[in-house]
Amino acid sequence: MTKKVVLNENVNRLVDEYIRRTGINFDDLTNKALKCYIVNKLSSKDVKNTLKRKDPDTYPIDDILKNGFGNWINEQ
């Protein structure tokens, strides 16, 4: 999933310096920072339930892939 992140000037300078020192790429830094922030704001129960819950948009394809494609794929 692609999201646009707009950094203010101070955060941008801090990010640039951190990336320069550590060599981490921006996407990895963003994911780690957001996860850390959100996990600290939600209860552990909310975090567990959210990570455990399936995304409704991916559920049908997950079922198809897990259960095979059925006989139709082998029919000619």
Number of C-alpha atoms within 10 A of each C-alpha: 2 4 5 5 7 8 10 8 9 9 11 12 12 11 16 12 12 15 14 11 9 8 10 12 11 13 9 10 15 14 11 11 12 12 12 11 11 11 14 11 11 11 11 11 8 12 14 12 11 11 9 9 8 11 10 8 8 9 10 11 11 12 11 11 9 9 9 10 11 9 7 7 8 7 6 4
